[in-house]
Amino acid sequence: MGSCFTENIGEKLEYYKFQNLQNPFGIVFHPVAIEKLVTRAINEDLFTEADIFQHNEQWHCFEVHSKLSTSDKGAFISNLNGNLKSLKTYLEQASHIILTFGTAWVYRFIETDAIVANCHKIPQKRFLKELLSVEEVSATIENTLTLIKTVNPKATIISTVSPVRHIKDGFVENMQSKAHLLSGLHDAILGKKQAFYFPSFEIMMDELRDYRFYEEDMIHPNNLAISIIWERFKEVWIASETEDLQKEIETIQSGLKHRPFNPSGEAHQKFQINLQKKIETLQKELPFIKF
């Protein structure tokens, strides 16, 4: 769960068919938003009409990303609660939980005095912008870790600070925010069992300190940077015993993307039959894998 960098690593896990749940409530950027959703899921605090509102003909919730918003009120609440159930199941059963923190800047909705995960394009004058202190970041992350451990004491929790630059806050403000996240996060995990830090921010800033590793917006890491960070993550966190399996899955994935010159030709038909055999053999061994 966490910022958009979560989806970069999540897509790699999905590509190699690791069982995973990725940002069930869309991108959430700051520690308070993650804590709220984890708390809701573990306490089975279902969403109700009181938690949603209508704006620009769409139903929204301040606790989730706008990608979940919809014009159907009933379907929206049902979807939120379905995702909440999925999150609770994964929090209880997952071997590893990865949290990615993007910013320490938050927006507080003045009418309710509540920190929101997403402003949903509501006028900014209705919010107060605040920077979470190091102590607030630490307390929020520590609460999240403690909650997870109450339902899944064996889970390994990996936390990281997103390398995505929040330049809209300002260059200085972005670095101040990252500094608060880094300090608060390290305070929160210090001495905790099965709680670790992965340095994606530091890899981007120090090892890949060149704009050729960014997208054209100069904010998001590009595919090359993501691949390099993924390789570092894989070296540390993914068992070497899965290497052959990953190669096999990569071969199948490449085969599925293959676009033949002659789809009806004999060579392509043989290729398709062999590819299907590979898929069936793999699925006999690991039935949860779907292509």
C-alpha positions as CSV (number, residue, x, y, z in Angstrom):
1,M,0.0,0.0,0.0
2,G,1.0,3.6,-0.5
3,S,2.2,6.0,-3.2
4,C,2.4,5.5,-6.9
5,F,5.8,3.8,-6.5
6,T,3.9,1.0,-4.8
7,E,2.3,0.2,-8.2
8,N,5.8,0.2,-9.9
9,I,6.9,-2.6,-7.6
10,G,3.4,-4.2,-7.5
11,E,3.4,-4.5,-11.3
12,K,6.7,-6.5,-11.2
13,L,5.2,-8.8,-8.5
14,E,2.1,-9.2,-10.7
15,Y,4.1,-9.8,-13.8
16,Y,6.0,-12.7,-12.1
17,K,2.8,-14.0,-10.7
18,F,3.5,-13.6,-7.0
19,Q,0.2,-13.6,-5.1
20,N,-0.5,-10.0,-4.1
21,L,-3.0,-7.3,-3.4
22,Q,-2.0,-3.9,-4.6
23,N,-3.4,-0.6,-3.3
24,P,-7.1,-1.8,-3.0
25,F,-8.1,1.8,-2.4
26,G,-5.9,3.4,-5.0
27,I,-2.8,5.4,-4.4
28,V,-2.5,6.9,-0.9
29,F,0.4,9.2,-0.4
30,H,0.9,9.8,3.3
31,P,1.2,7.7,6.5
32,V,-2.1,8.9,8.0
33,A,-4.1,7.7,5.0
34,I,-2.5,4.3,5.2
35,E,-3.1,4.1,9.0
36,K,-6.8,5.0,8.6
37,L,-7.4,2.2,6.0
38,V,-5.5,-0.4,7.9
39,T,-7.4,0.5,11.1
40,R,-10.7,0.3,9.2
41,A,-9.9,-3.1,7.7
42,I,-8.7,-4.7,10.9
43,N,-11.6,-3.3,13.0
44,E,-14.1,-4.2,10.2
45,D,-15.3,-0.6,10.3
46,L,-17.5,-0.7,7.2
47,F,-18.0,2.4,5.0
48,T,-21.5,4.0,5.2
49,E,-23.3,6.9,3.6
50,A,-21.8,9.1,6.3
51,D,-18.3,8.4,4.8
52,I,-19.1,9.5,1.2
53,F,-20.2,12.6,-0.6
54,Q,-21.2,13.7,-4.0
55,H,-19.2,16.2,-6.1
56,N,-19.3,16.8,-9.9
57,E,-22.0,14.1,-10.3
58,Q,-19.7,11.5,-8.8
59,W,-19.6,9.8,-5.3
60,H,-16.3,10.2,-3.5
61,C,-14.7,9.3,-0.2
62,F,-12.0,11.3,1.4
63,E,-10.2,8.2,2.5
64,V,-9.6,6.7,-0.9
65,H,-8.3,7.6,-4.4
66,S,-10.6,9.1,-7.0
67,K,-10.1,6.1,-9.3
68,L,-12.7,4.3,-7.1
69,S,-15.3,7.2,-7.5
70,T,-18.5,6.5,-9.4
71,S,-21.9,7.9,-10.1
72,D,-23.7,4.9,-8.5
73,K,-23.9,5.5,-4.8
74,G,-24.9,1.9,-3.8
75,A,-22.2,0.3,-6.0
76,F,-19.6,2.7,-4.6
77,I,-20.3,1.7,-1.0
78,S,-20.4,-1.9,-1.9
79,N,-17.1,-1.7,-3.7
80,L,-15.4,0.1,-0.8
81,N,-16.5,-2.5,1.6
82,G,-15.6,-5.4,-0.7
83,N,-12.1,-3.9,-1.0
84,L,-12.0,-3.5,2.8
85,K,-12.7,-7.2,3.2
86,S,-9.9,-8.1,0.8
87,L,-7.5,-5.9,2.6
88,K,-8.3,-7.4,6.0
89,T,-7.8,-10.9,4.5
90,Y,-4.4,-10.0,3.1
91,L,-3.3,-8.2,6.3
92,E,-4.1,-11.3,8.3
93,Q,-2.5,-13.8,5.9
94,A,0.2,-12.1,3.9
95,S,3.8,-13.2,4.4
96,H,5.1,-9.8,3.5
97,I,3.5,-6.3,3.6
98,I,5.1,-3.5,1.8
99,L,4.3,0.1,2.7
100,T,5.5,3.0,0.6
101,F,5.3,6.5,2.0
102,G,5.3,9.4,-0.5
103,T,4.9,12.6,1.4
104,A,4.5,14.1,4.8
105,W,2.4,16.9,3.5
106,V,-1.3,16.4,4.3
107,Y,-4.6,18.3,3.7
108,R,-7.1,18.8,6.5
109,F,-10.7,19.3,5.5
110,I,-11.8,22.3,7.5
111,E,-15.4,21.3,8.0
112,T,-14.6,18.0,9.7
113,D,-11.1,18.7,10.9
114,A,-10.0,15.4,9.4
115,I,-6.9,14.7,7.4
116,V,-7.9,13.4,3.9
117,A,-6.2,10.9,1.5
118,N,-7.5,12.7,-1.6
119,C,-9.1,16.1,-2.1
120,H,-11.1,15.0,-5.2
121,K,-10.7,18.5,-6.8
122,I,-12.7,20.2,-4.2
123,P,-11.6,23.9,-3.9
124,Q,-8.3,24.2,-1.9
125,K,-9.8,27.0,0.3
126,R,-11.8,24.3,2.1
127,F,-8.6,22.6,3.3
128,L,-5.6,23.4,5.4
129,K,-2.2,22.2,4.2
130,E,0.1,20.9,7.0
131,L,3.4,19.1,7.2
132,L,3.4,16.2,9.6
133,S,6.2,16.5,12.2
134,V,8.8,13.7,12.5
135,E,7.0,12.7,15.8
136,E,3.6,12.5,14.0
137,V,5.1,10.4,11.2
138,S,6.7,8.1,13.6
139,A,3.6,7.6,15.8
140,T,1.3,7.0,12.8
141,I,3.7,4.4,11.3
142,E,4.2,2.7,14.6
143,N,0.4,2.5,15.1
144,T,0.1,0.9,11.6
145,L,2.8,-1.7,12.4
146,T,1.3,-2.5,15.8
147,L,-2.2,-3.0,14.3
148,I,-0.9,-5.3,11.6
149,K,1.1,-7.3,14.1
150,T,-2.1,-7.9,16.3
151,V,-3.7,-9.9,13.4
152,N,-0.6,-11.2,11.7
153,P,2.4,-11.5,14.1
154,K,4.5,-13.5,11.6
155,A,4.2,-10.9,8.8
156,T,7.4,-9.3,7.6
157,I,6.7,-5.5,7.1
158,I,8.9,-3.7,4.5
159,S,8.7,0.1,4.5
160,T,10.2,2.5,2.0
161,V,10.1,6.1,1.1
162,S,9.0,6.7,-2.5
163,P,11.6,8.2,-4.9
164,V,8.8,10.1,-6.7
165,R,9.4,13.8,-6.3
166,H,6.4,15.8,-5.1
167,I,7.5,19.0,-6.8
168,K,4.1,20.6,-6.7
169,D,4.8,21.2,-3.0
170,G,8.1,23.0,-4.0
171,F,11.6,21.7,-4.3
172,V,12.6,22.6,-0.8
173,E,9.3,21.5,0.6
174,N,9.6,18.1,-1.1
175,M,13.0,17.4,0.5
176,Q,11.7,18.6,3.9
177,S,8.8,16.2,3.5
178,K,11.1,13.3,2.6
179,A,13.4,14.1,5.5
180,H,10.4,13.9,7.9
181,L,9.3,10.6,6.4
182,L,12.8,9.1,6.6
183,S,13.4,10.2,10.2
184,G,9.9,9.2,11.4
185,L,10.0,5.9,9.6
186,H,13.4,4.9,11.0
187,D,12.2,5.9,14.5
188,A,9.1,3.8,14.1
189,I,10.9,0.6,13.0
190,L,13.9,0.8,15.3
191,G,14.1,-2.3,17.4
192,K,10.9,-3.8,15.9
193,K,11.0,-7.5,15.0
194,Q,10.2,-8.3,11.3
195,A,10.1,-4.6,10.4
196,F,12.6,-3.5,7.8
197,Y,13.6,-0.5,5.6
198,F,14.2,-0.8,1.8
199,P,16.1,2.2,0.4
200,S,14.3,2.9,-2.9
201,F,14.6,6.7,-2.2
202,E,18.4,6.5,-1.6
203,I,19.0,4.2,-4.6
204,M,17.2,6.8,-6.8
205,M,19.0,9.8,-5.2
206,D,22.5,8.4,-4.9
207,E,23.0,5.5,-7.3
208,L,20.7,6.9,-10.1
209,R,21.4,10.6,-9.7
210,D,20.8,11.6,-13.3
211,Y,17.7,12.9,-15.0
212,R,18.0,10.2,-17.7
213,F,16.5,7.9,-15.0
214,Y,13.3,10.0,-14.9
215,E,10.3,10.2,-17.0
216,E,9.8,13.4,-19.1
217,D,8.0,15.0,-16.2
218,M,11.3,14.9,-14.2
219,I,9.2,13.6,-11.3
220,H,8.6,9.8,-11.8
221,P,11.3,7.2,-12.2
222,N,11.3,5.8,-15.7
223,N,11.2,2.1,-16.6
224,L,15.0,1.7,-16.5
225,A,15.1,3.2,-12.9
226,I,12.2,1.0,-11.8
227,S,14.0,-2.1,-13.2
228,I,17.2,-1.3,-11.4
229,I,15.4,-0.7,-8.1
230,W,13.4,-3.9,-8.7
231,E,16.6,-5.9,-9.1
232,R,18.0,-4.5,-5.8
233,F,14.7,-5.4,-4.1
234,K,14.7,-8.9,-5.7
235,E,18.3,-9.5,-4.5
236,V,17.3,-8.9,-0.9
237,W,13.7,-10.0,-0.6
238,I,12.9,-12.7,-3.2
239,A,14.2,-16.2,-2.6
240,S,16.8,-17.3,-5.1
241,E,14.9,-20.7,-5.4
242,T,12.2,-18.8,-7.4
243,E,14.7,-17.7,-10.0
244,D,14.1,-20.5,-12.5
245,L,10.3,-20.1,-12.0
246,Q,10.6,-16.4,-12.7
247,K,12.5,-17.1,-15.9
248,E,9.8,-19.6,-17.0
249,I,7.0,-17.1,-16.3
250,E,9.0,-14.4,-18.2
251,T,9.2,-16.7,-21.2
252,I,5.4,-17.3,-21.1
253,Q,4.7,-13.5,-20.7
254,S,6.9,-12.7,-23.7
255,G,5.2,-15.4,-25.7
256,L,1.7,-14.0,-24.8
257,K,2.9,-10.6,-26.1
258,H,4.3,-12.0,-29.3
259,R,2.6,-10.6,-32.5
260,P,3.1,-13.0,-35.5
261,F,3.5,-11.9,-39.1
262,N,1.2,-14.7,-40.1
263,P,-1.3,-15.7,-37.3
264,S,-2.8,-18.6,-39.3
265,G,0.6,-20.0,-40.4
266,E,1.8,-23.4,-39.2
267,A,4.8,-22.1,-37.3
268,H,2.6,-19.8,-35.2
269,Q,0.1,-22.5,-34.6
270,K,2.9,-24.8,-33.2
271,F,4.2,-21.8,-31.2
272,Q,0.7,-21.4,-29.6
273,I,0.4,-25.1,-28.8
274,N,3.8,-25.2,-27.1
275,L,3.0,-22.0,-25.2
276,Q,-0.3,-23.4,-23.9
277,K,1.5,-26.6,-22.8
278,K,4.0,-24.5,-20.8
279,I,1.1,-22.6,-19.2
280,E,-0.8,-25.8,-18.3
281,T,2.4,-27.4,-16.8
282,L,3.0,-24.4,-14.7
283,Q,-0.6,-24.2,-13.5
284,K,-0.6,-27.9,-12.4
285,E,2.3,-27.0,-10.1
286,L,0.9,-23.6,-9.0
287,P,-2.9,-23.6,-9.6
288,F,-3.3,-19.9,-8.4
289,I,-1.3,-18.6,-11.4
290,K,-3.5,-17.1,-14.1
291,F,-2.4,-15.6,-17.4
